Amino acid sequence: MTRLVDFIRKGGKPVVGMIQLGPLPESSRWRGGRIADVLEPALAEAELLVENGIDALMVQNLGDVPVAARVTPVQAAWMTRVASEITARHDVPVGLNFLENDAEAMFAVASAANIDFVRIKVYVGAMLTPFGIEVAEAHTAIKLRTRWNAEHVAIFADVHDRTGTPLVSGGLAEDLDFAVRLGAADGLVLTGKSYAQTLDYLGTARRALGAVPILVGGSVNAGNWHEVTALADGAIVSSSLKTTGAATGTFDPERVRAFMAAVRAPAA
């Protein structure tokens, strides 16, 4: 059992702070530079988040948007360096997501960098996304987790992620079941296209799957934390902690502290 899953199983409601990297080599926005240009801001963000009480971290390559179909070797290498530095410095669970939905690259990095969990945005079925059609990565993820002795890495699978549209589906409940029962996901990430839809997704998942660990992937703030976690087991948070109120920009220590104070306060 991984640290994040264990935290949830023991009744914790983790706040997962999202570290968004700058452009990696060969990405659409790469203009040259050294790994320090990516590494140093990521380390500073990790330090700020952990110092202010965030329970877990996740590293993601938002700076590469729009992304290609697969991760390149140099991108995987740079991500491994960044993730390894973060996991070595901080005693919290650290997760990983490549927006390319490349499970092979994610498990290559995770197996080398002491990663605790990966987030895979299209795990079962197929989705029409802004970058084209993306298809299920469950087979690749489970095969490589086994082959590369990475059973300590949990898989958190998105189902009906808000940035895409299912091409064919028997409905959310069926796809949730497929992700967990057939795909062997350890947990889920649910995010509707609106806050109301997110709550609807959470209700459907709880009725269908019971105690499977569920994180919310977006639109969570200090004001709605307790409503969300009445159904969910935690949330991945970025925009509500930043000066811009968006996924890009810098973390505001005051906002992080205020968010964590609201999380720790009893529900009204």
LOTI-978275 format. One record per residue (C-alpha): residue in three letters; x, y, z; residue number from 1; chain. Coordinates in pm, 1 decimal. Example, Ala and Ser with C-alpha at 12.3 -4.5 7.8 and 13.67 -1.06 7.14 Angstrom:
rest->ALA x->1230.0 y->-450.0 z->780.0 nr->1 kette->A .
rest->SER x->1367.0 y->-106.0 z->714.0 nr->2 kette->A .
This chain:
rest->MET x->0.0 y->0.0 z->0.0 nr->1 kette->A .
rest->THR x->135.9 y->343.2 z->-90.2 nr->2 kette->A .
rest->ARG x->166.5 y->629.1 z->155.4 nr->3 kette->A .
rest->LEU x->-114.8 y->833.6 z->2.6 nr->4 kette->A .
rest->VAL x->-354.3 y->539.0 z->-7.1 nr->5 kette->A .
rest->ASP x->-253.6 y->445.8 z->347.0 nr->6 kette->A .
rest->PHE x->-319.4 y->804.4 z->461.8 nr->7 kette->A .
rest->ILE x->-668.8 y->786.5 z->313.7 nr->8 kette->A .
rest->ARG x->-740.5 y->438.6 z->450.5 nr->9 kette->A .
rest->LYS x->-659.4 y->568.5 z->798.5 nr->10 kette->A .
rest->GLY x->-920.8 y->841.9 z->764.2 nr->11 kette->A .
rest->GLY x->-706.0 y->1128.7 z->637.1 nr->12 kette->A .
rest->LYS x->-828.5 y->1380.1 z->380.8 nr->13 kette->A .
rest->PRO x->-510.5 y->1480.7 z->196.3 nr->14 kette->A .
rest->VAL x->-452.3 y->1811.1 z->24.4 nr->15 kette->A .
rest->VAL x->-230.8 y->1738.5 z->-276.8 nr->16 kette->A .
rest->GLY x->-44.9 y->2049.5 z->-394.4 nr->17 kette->A .
rest->MET x->23.2 y->2059.7 z->-768.2 nr->18 kette->A .
rest->ILE x->368.8 y->2166.8 z->-884.3 nr->19 kette->A .
rest->GLN x->344.1 y->2279.0 z->-1246.9 nr->20 kette->A .
rest->LEU x->677.8 y->2262.5 z->-1427.8 nr->21 kette->A .
rest->GLY x->804.8 y->2506.7 z->-1684.9 nr->22 kette->A .
rest->PRO x->858.6 y->2382.1 z->-2041.4 nr->23 kette->A .
rest->LEU x->1068.4 y->2068.3 z->-2081.0 nr->24 kette->A .
rest->PRO x->1305.0 y->2010.9 z->-2376.0 nr->25 kette->A .
rest->GLU x->1137.1 y->1928.0 z->-2709.5 nr->26 kette->A .
rest->SER x->799.0 y->2049.9 z->-2585.7 nr->27 kette->A .
rest->SER x->590.1 y->2300.2 z->-2778.9 nr->28 kette->A .
rest->ARG x->704.5 y->2592.9 z->-2560.0 nr->29 kette->A .
rest->TRP x->1069.5 y->2503.0 z->-2503.8 nr->30 kette->A .
rest->ARG x->1301.1 y->2796.0 z->-2584.8 nr->31 kette->A .
rest->GLY x->1625.7 y->2646.5 z->-2460.0 nr->32 kette->A .
rest->GLY x->1795.3 y->2661.3 z->-2123.1 nr->33 kette->A .
rest->ARG x->1929.6 y->2435.0 z->-1851.8 nr->34 kette->A .
rest->ILE x->1764.4 y->2195.3 z->-1613.8 nr->35 kette->A .
rest->ALA x->1815.4 y->2445.4 z->-1332.2 nr->36 kette->A .
rest->ASP x->1556.3 y->2668.3 z->-1502.3 nr->37 kette->A .
rest->VAL x->1295.2 y->2396.3 z->-1442.9 nr->38 kette->A .
rest->LEU x->1433.5 y->2239.7 z->-1126.0 nr->39 kette->A .
rest->GLU x->1487.5 y->2543.2 z->-905.4 nr->40 kette->A .
rest->PRO x->1132.1 y->2685.9 z->-929.9 nr->41 kette->A .
rest->ALA x->990.5 y->2336.7 z->-869.8 nr->42 kette->A .
rest->LEU x->1202.4 y->2289.9 z->-558.2 nr->43 kette->A .
rest->ALA x->1100.4 y->2632.2 z->-428.8 nr->44 kette->A .
rest->GLU x->731.0 y->2551.0 z->-478.8 nr->45 kette->A .
rest->ALA x->767.9 y->2215.7 z->-305.8 nr->46 kette->A .
rest->GLU x->939.0 y->2383.3 z->-10.3 nr->47 kette->A .
rest->LEU x->669.4 y->2649.2 z->20.7 nr->48 kette->A .
rest->LEU x->386.1 y->2397.8 z->7.1 nr->49 kette->A .
rest->VAL x->534.3 y->2152.7 z->257.5 nr->50 kette->A .
rest->GLU x->638.0 y->2428.3 z->499.8 nr->51 kette->A .
rest->ASN x->278.9 y->2549.0 z->505.2 nr->52 kette->A .
rest->GLY x->121.0 y->2213.5 z->581.1 nr->53 kette->A .
rest->ILE x->32.6 y->2056.4 z->243.7 nr->54 kette->A .
rest->ASP x->-6.5 y->1679.3 z->287.0 nr->55 kette->A .
rest->ALA x->123.7 y->1556.1 z->-50.1 nr->56 kette->A .
rest->LEU x->269.4 y->1688.7 z->-375.6 nr->57 kette->A .
rest->MET x->217.2 y->1612.7 z->-741.5 nr->58 kette->A .
rest->VAL x->446.1 y->1715.2 z->-1027.5 nr->59 kette->A .
rest->GLN x->293.9 y->1786.3 z->-1368.6 nr->60 kette->A .
rest->ASN x->425.3 y->1926.1 z->-1698.5 nr->61 kette->A .
rest->LEU x->170.8 y->2202.0 z->-1755.9 nr->62 kette->A .
rest->GLY x->438.7 y->2415.6 z->-1919.2 nr->63 kette->A .
rest->ASP x->445.2 y->2174.6 z->-2214.2 nr->64 kette->A .
rest->VAL x->83.4 y->2242.0 z->-2322.5 nr->65 kette->A .
rest->PRO x->-12.5 y->2175.1 z->-2598.2 nr->66 kette->A .
rest->VAL x->144.8 y->1834.3 z->-2554.6 nr->67 kette->A .
rest->ALA x->244.7 y->1566.0 z->-2802.1 nr->68 kette->A .
rest->ALA x->112.9 y->1210.4 z->-2806.6 nr->69 kette->A .
rest->ARG x->409.9 y->1065.2 z->-2614.3 nr->70 kette->A .
rest->VAL x->683.8 y->1180.3 z->-2379.3 nr->71 kette->A .
rest->THR x->1036.8 y->1199.3 z->-2522.6 nr->72 kette->A .
rest->PRO x->1341.0 y->1040.0 z->-2353.2 nr->73 kette->A .
rest->VAL x->1487.6 y->1377.1 z->-2252.4 nr->74 kette->A .
rest->GLN x->1156.5 y->1487.3 z->-2101.2 nr->75 kette->A .
rest->ALA x->1141.1 y->1168.4 z->-1895.6 nr->76 kette->A .
rest->ALA x->1502.0 y->1220.7 z->-1787.0 nr->77 kette->A .
rest->TRP x->1442.9 y->1579.0 z->-1674.1 nr->78 kette->A .
rest->MET x->1122.9 y->1481.9 z->-1493.8 nr->79 kette->A .
rest->THR x->1311.1 y->1204.9 z->-1314.4 nr->80 kette->A .
rest->ARG x->1568.3 y->1455.5 z->-1191.6 nr->81 kette->A .
rest->VAL x->1302.4 y->1697.5 z->-1068.5 nr->82 kette->A .
rest->ALA x->1094.3 y->1427.3 z->-899.9 nr->83 kette->A .
rest->SER x->1398.6 y->1264.1 z->-741.0 nr->84 kette->A .
rest->GLU x->1513.1 y->1594.2 z->-589.8 nr->85 kette->A .
rest->ILE x->1167.3 y->1660.1 z->-445.3 nr->86 kette->A .
rest->THR x->1122.6 y->1312.2 z->-299.3 nr->87 kette->A .
rest->ALA x->1470.1 y->1326.9 z->-144.5 nr->88 kette->A .
rest->ARG x->1400.1 y->1659.3 z->28.7 nr->89 kette->A .
rest->HIS x->1046.7 y->1610.2 z->159.7 nr->90 kette->A .
rest->ASP x->889.9 y->1336.0 z->368.9 nr->91 kette->A .
rest->VAL x->547.9 y->1352.9 z->203.5 nr->92 kette->A .
rest->PRO x->391.7 y->1140.6 z->-72.8 nr->93 kette->A .
rest->VAL x->488.7 y->1272.0 z->-417.0 nr->94 kette->A .
rest->GLY x->284.7 y->1197.3 z->-728.2 nr->95 kette->A .
rest->LEU x->336.8 y->1242.7 z->-1099.8 nr->96 kette->A .
rest->ASN x->134.0 y->1319.8 z->-1408.7 nr->97 kette->A .
rest->PHE x->245.7 y->1360.5 z->-1767.7 nr->98 kette->A .
rest->LEU x->-27.7 y->1537.3 z->-1962.3 nr->99 kette->A .
rest->GLU x->62.9 y->1322.2 z->-2263.6 nr->100 kette->A .
rest->ASN x->-122.3 y->1039.0 z->-2084.1 nr->101 kette->A .
rest->ASP x->188.2 y->826.9 z->-2135.2 nr->102 kette->A .
rest->ALA x->177.1 y->551.4 z->-1871.8 nr->103 kette->A .
rest->GLU x->507.7 y->404.5 z->-1990.5 nr->104 kette->A .
rest->ALA x->688.0 y->733.2 z->-1926.2 nr->105 kette->A .
rest->MET x->513.8 y->779.8 z->-1592.7 nr->106 kette->A .
rest->PHE x->617.3 y->438.9 z->-1463.9 nr->107 kette->A .
rest->ALA x->970.4 y->479.4 z->-1599.9 nr->108 kette->A .
rest->VAL x->1004.2 y->795.8 z->-1391.3 nr->109 kette->A .
rest->ALA x->810.9 y->659.3 z->-1092.3 nr->110 kette->A .
rest->SER x->1020.1 y->342.8 z->-1069.9 nr->111 kette->A .
rest->ALA x->1341.2 y->550.2 z->-1057.8 nr->112 kette->A .
rest->ALA x->1237.9 y->851.1 z->-849.1 nr->113 kette->A .
rest->ASN x->1063.5 y->704.7 z->-541.4 nr->114 kette->A .
rest->ILE x->725.7 y->831.4 z->-663.6 nr->115 kette->A .
rest->ASP x->428.8 y->729.4 z->-447.9 nr->116 kette->A .
rest->PHE x->145.9 y->758.4 z->-702.7 nr->117 kette->A .
rest->VAL x->70.6 y->846.4 z->-1063.0 nr->118 kette->A .
rest->ARG x->-237.0 y->1011.8 z->-1208.9 nr->119 kette->A .
rest->ILE x->-350.9 y->874.7 z->-1544.9 nr->120 kette->A .
rest->LYS x->-616.0 y->1088.6 z->-1709.8 nr->121 kette->A .
rest->VAL x->-748.0 y->838.4 z->-1965.0 nr->122 kette->A .
rest->TYR x->-726.7 y->498.4 z->-1801.4 nr->123 kette->A .
rest->VAL x->-1019.4 y->309.0 z->-1954.1 nr->124 kette->A .
rest->GLY x->-1220.1 y->380.4 z->-2267.8 nr->125 kette->A .
rest->ALA x->-1129.6 y->662.4 z->-2505.6 nr->126 kette->A .
rest->MET x->-1166.0 y->1038.9 z->-2484.7 nr->127 kette->A .
rest->LEU x->-1169.3 y->1318.7 z->-2736.5 nr->128 kette->A .
rest->THR x->-935.9 y->1575.1 z->-2578.1 nr->129 kette->A .
rest->PRO x->-804.3 y->1913.3 z->-2694.4 nr->130 kette->A .
rest->PHE x->-498.9 y->1727.2 z->-2825.9 nr->131 kette->A .
rest->GLY x->-680.8 y->1451.8 z->-3015.4 nr->132 kette->A .
rest->ILE x->-810.1 y->1106.6 z->-2927.4 nr->133 kette->A .
rest->GLU x->-650.8 y->948.7 z->-2621.0 nr->134 kette->A .
rest->VAL x->-710.1 y->585.2 z->-2535.7 nr->135 kette->A .
rest->ALA x->-693.0 y->361.0 z->-2230.0 nr->136 kette->A .
rest->GLU x->-355.2 y->314.5 z->-2061.7 nr->137 kette->A .
rest->ALA x->-463.9 y->55.7 z->-1802.5 nr->138 kette->A .
rest->HIS x->-288.6 y->-238.1 z->-1971.6 nr->139 kette->A .
rest->THR x->40.2 y->-50.1 z->-2008.4 nr->140 kette->A .
rest->ALA x->27.3 y->83.2 z->-1653.8 nr->141 kette->A .
rest->ILE x->-36.0 y->-252.2 z->-1486.5 nr->142 kette->A .
rest->LYS x->211.0 y->-439.8 z->-1708.9 nr->143 kette->A .
rest->LEU x->496.2 y->-197.7 z->-1643.2 nr->144 kette->A .
rest->ARG x->421.3 y->-154.1 z->-1274.4 nr->145 kette->A .
rest->THR x->462.4 y->-531.5 z->-1245.6 nr->146 kette->A .
rest->ARG x->760.5 y->-564.0 z->-1480.8 nr->147 kette->A .
rest->TRP x->958.2 y->-280.1 z->-1325.4 nr->148 kette->A .
rest->ASN x->889.1 y->-381.3 z->-961.7 nr->149 kette->A .
rest->ALA x->693.3 y->-62.5 z->-896.6 nr->150 kette->A .
rest->GLU x->406.9 y->-214.9 z->-700.3 nr->151 kette->A .
rest->HIS x->462.4 y->57.9 z->-440.3 nr->152 kette->A .
rest->VAL x->329.4 y->315.6 z->-690.6 nr->153 kette->A .
rest->ALA x->-46.4 y->368.5 z->-669.5 nr->154 kette->A .
rest->ILE x->-253.8 y->440.2 z->-979.8 nr->155 kette->A .
rest->PHE x->-512.7 y->716.9 z->-949.3 nr->156 kette->A .
rest->ALA x->-728.5 y->705.1 z->-1261.1 nr->157 kette->A .
rest->ASP x->-939.8 y->990.0 z->-1393.8 nr->158 kette->A .
rest->VAL x->-1280.6 y->888.1 z->-1525.2 nr->159 kette->A .
rest->HIS x->-1461.4 y->1132.1 z->-1757.8 nr->160 kette->A .
rest->ASP x->-1198.7 y->1401.3 z->-1695.6 nr->161 kette->A .
rest->ARG x->-1332.4 y->1751.5 z->-1758.2 nr->162 kette->A .
rest->THR x->-1079.7 y->1827.6 z->-2032.3 nr->163 kette->A .
rest->GLY x->-1224.0 y->1562.7 z->-2261.9 nr->164 kette->A .
rest->THR x->-1541.3 y->1394.1 z->-2382.1 nr->165 kette->A .
rest->PRO x->-1592.0 y->1015.6 z->-2382.7 nr->166 kette->A .
rest->LEU x->-1617.4 y->882.8 z->-2736.7 nr->167 kette->A .
rest->VAL x->-1842.7 y->590.7 z->-2640.5 nr->168 kette->A .
rest->SER x->-1960.3 y->513.8 z->-2289.6 nr->169 kette->A .
rest->GLY x->-2217.8 y->309.6 z->-2106.8 nr->170 kette->A .
rest->GLY x->-2228.9 y->586.1 z->-1847.4 nr->171 kette->A .
rest->LEU x->-2014.9 y->712.5 z->-1563.4 nr->172 kette->A .
rest->ALA x->-2103.3 y->430.2 z->-1321.7 nr->173 kette->A .
rest->GLU x->-1999.3 y->164.7 z->-1572.1 nr->174 kette->A .
rest->ASP x->-1670.1 y->338.7 z->-1653.0 nr->175 kette->A .
rest->LEU x->-1593.2 y->381.0 z->-1283.9 nr->176 kette->A .
rest->ASP x->-1645.5 y->8.0 z->-1238.3 nr->177 kette->A .
rest->PHE x->-1423.6 y->-68.4 z->-1538.1 nr->178 kette->A .
rest->ALA x->-1142.6 y->149.1 z->-1401.4 nr->179 kette->A .
rest->VAL x->-1138.1 y->-22.4 z->-1062.5 nr->180 kette->A .
rest->ARG x->-1258.5 y->-377.7 z->-1128.7 nr->181 kette->A .
rest->LEU x->-1104.5 y->-441.6 z->-1471.3 nr->182 kette->A .
rest->GLY x->-826.5 y->-181.8 z->-1476.8 nr->183 kette->A .
rest->ALA x->-715.4 y->-238.7 z->-1114.5 nr->184 kette->A .
rest->ALA x->-684.6 y->131.8 z->-1037.2 nr->185 kette->A .
rest->ASP x->-605.3 y->195.1 z->-670.2 nr->186 kette->A .
rest->GLY x->-803.7 y->517.0 z->-660.0 nr->187 kette->A .
rest->LEU x->-992.3 y->766.1 z->-874.5 nr->188 kette->A .
rest->VAL x->-970.3 y->1132.1 z->-966.2 nr->189 kette->A .
rest->LEU x->-1305.5 y->1290.2 z->-1046.7 nr->190 kette->A .
rest->THR x->-1359.3 y->1638.9 z->-1187.9 nr->191 kette->A .
rest->GLY x->-1674.3 y->1745.3 z->-1368.7 nr->192 kette->A .
rest->LYS x->-1701.7 y->2027.1 z->-1619.3 nr->193 kette->A .
rest->SER x->-1872.6 y->2227.3 z->-1343.3 nr->194 kette->A .
rest->TYR x->-1865.8 y->2216.2 z->-964.6 nr->195 kette->A .
rest->ALA x->-2220.5 y->2079.1 z->-959.9 nr->196 kette->A .
rest->GLN x->-2120.2 y->1801.2 z->-1196.1 nr->197 kette->A .
rest->THR x->-1820.6 y->1719.6 z->-976.4 nr->198 kette->A .
rest->LEU x->-2052.2 y->1666.2 z->-679.7 nr->199 kette->A .
rest->ASP x->-2277.8 y->1452.4 z->-897.2 nr->200 kette->A .
rest->TYR x->-1977.9 y->1242.0 z->-1004.4 nr->201 kette->A .
rest->LEU x->-1877.4 y->1193.7 z->-642.2 nr->202 kette->A .
rest->GLY x->-2224.7 y->1078.4 z->-542.9 nr->203 kette->A .
rest->THR x->-2235.3 y->830.8 z->-830.9 nr->204 kette->A .
rest->ALA x->-1892.4 y->693.9 z->-742.5 nr->205 kette->A .
rest->ARG x->-1974.7 y->646.1 z->-375.5 nr->206 kette->A .
rest->ARG x->-2295.9 y->463.6 z->-455.7 nr->207 kette->A .
rest->ALA x->-2122.3 y->242.5 z->-710.6 nr->208 kette->A .
rest->LEU x->-1788.6 y->174.1 z->-543.7 nr->209 kette->A .
rest->GLY x->-1813.7 y->240.3 z->-173.0 nr->210 kette->A .
rest->ALA x->-1478.2 y->302.0 z->-6.0 nr->211 kette->A .
rest->VAL x->-1251.6 y->328.1 z->-312.1 nr->212 kette->A .
rest->PRO x->-1015.9 y->626.7 z->-255.9 nr->213 kette->A .
rest->ILE x->-1134.1 y->932.0 z->-450.5 nr->214 kette->A .
rest->LEU x->-957.8 y->1263.9 z->-506.9 nr->215 kette->A .
rest->VAL x->-1117.5 y->1567.4 z->-669.7 nr->216 kette->A .
rest->GLY x->-900.9 y->1708.0 z->-947.0 nr->217 kette->A .
rest->GLY x->-1005.6 y->2072.7 z->-954.7 nr->218 kette->A .
rest->SER x->-1230.3 y->2361.3 z->-846.6 nr->219 kette->A .
rest->VAL x->-1172.6 y->2299.2 z->-474.9 nr->220 kette->A .
rest->ASN x->-1119.9 y->2601.4 z->-250.2 nr->221 kette->A .
rest->ALA x->-1129.6 y->2689.0 z->117.7 nr->222 kette->A .
rest->GLY x->-1501.1 y->2762.2 z->100.8 nr->223 kette->A .
rest->ASN x->-1612.8 y->2429.8 z->-46.2 nr->224 kette->A .
rest->TRP x->-1352.5 y->2191.9 z->103.0 nr->225 kette->A .
rest->HIS x->-1582.2 y->2039.4 z->362.4 nr->226 kette->A .
rest->GLU x->-1869.1 y->1996.2 z->115.8 nr->227 kette->A .
rest->VAL x->-1638.3 y->1820.9 z->-130.1 nr->228 kette->A .
rest->THR x->-1475.5 y->1596.0 z->127.5 nr->229 kette->A .
rest->ALA x->-1807.8 y->1485.7 z->269.1 nr->230 kette->A .
rest->LEU x->-1795.2 y->1255.8 z->-35.4 nr->231 kette->A .
rest->ALA x->-1434.1 y->1266.1 z->-156.3 nr->232 kette->A .
rest->ASP x->-1119.5 y->1157.2 z->27.5 nr->233 kette->A .
rest->GLY x->-914.3 y->1463.7 z->-62.3 nr->234 kette->A .
rest->ALA x->-831.1 y->1698.2 z->-345.8 nr->235 kette->A .
rest->ILE x->-558.4 y->1805.0 z->-584.9 nr->236 kette->A .
rest->VAL x->-522.1 y->2181.4 z->-543.7 nr->237 kette->A .
rest->SER x->-340.5 y->2446.9 z->-743.8 nr->238 kette->A .
rest->SER x->-536.6 y->2749.1 z->-870.1 nr->239 kette->A .
rest->SER x->-696.1 y->2846.2 z->-538.0 nr->240 kette->A .
rest->LEU x->-350.6 y->2869.9 z->-377.9 nr->241 kette->A .
rest->LYS x->-197.4 y->3102.8 z->-637.7 nr->242 kette->A .
rest->THR x->-177.0 y->3477.6 z->-674.0 nr->243 kette->A .
rest->THR x->-338.2 y->3451.0 z->-1018.1 nr->244 kette->A .
rest->GLY x->-625.8 y->3225.1 z->-914.5 nr->245 kette->A .
rest->ALA x->-522.4 y->3007.8 z->-1210.6 nr->246 kette->A .
rest->ALA x->-308.1 y->2697.2 z->-1264.2 nr->247 kette->A .
rest->THR x->-23.4 y->2913.0 z->-1390.9 nr->248 kette->A .
rest->GLY x->144.3 y->3166.8 z->-1166.2 nr->249 kette->A .
rest->THR x->307.6 y->3150.7 z->-825.4 nr->250 kette->A .
rest->PHE x->185.2 y->3015.5 z->-494.1 nr->251 kette->A .
rest->ASP x->84.5 y->3270.4 z->-232.8 nr->252 kette->A .
rest->PRO x->197.5 y->3158.9 z->116.9 nr->253 kette->A .
rest->GLU x->-92.6 y->3343.0 z->277.3 nr->254 kette->A .
rest->ARG x->-344.0 y->3166.0 z->55.8 nr->255 kette->A .
rest->VAL x->-182.8 y->2830.5 z->131.0 nr->256 kette->A .
rest->ARG x->-198.3 y->2893.1 z->505.6 nr->257 kette->A .
rest->ALA x->-558.6 y->3014.6 z->486.7 nr->258 kette->A .
rest->PHE x->-657.5 y->2709.5 z->282.4 nr->259 kette->A .
rest->MET x->-494.5 y->2469.5 z->525.5 nr->260 kette->A .
rest->ALA x->-654.7 y->2647.9 z->821.6 nr->261 kette->A .
rest->ALA x->-995.1 y->2596.5 z->660.5 nr->262 kette->A .
rest->VAL x->-913.7 y->2229.7 z->596.9 nr->263 kette->A .
rest->ARG x->-813.7 y->2170.3 z->958.7 nr->264 kette->A .
rest->ALA x->-1114.8 y->2357.5 z->1099.8 nr->265 kette->A .
rest->PRO x->-1422.4 y->2151.8 z->1193.9 nr->266 kette->A .
rest->ALA x->-1699.7 y->2140.3 z->935.7 nr->267 kette->A .
rest->ALA x->-1980.8 y->2387.1 z->1003.1 nr->268 kette->A .
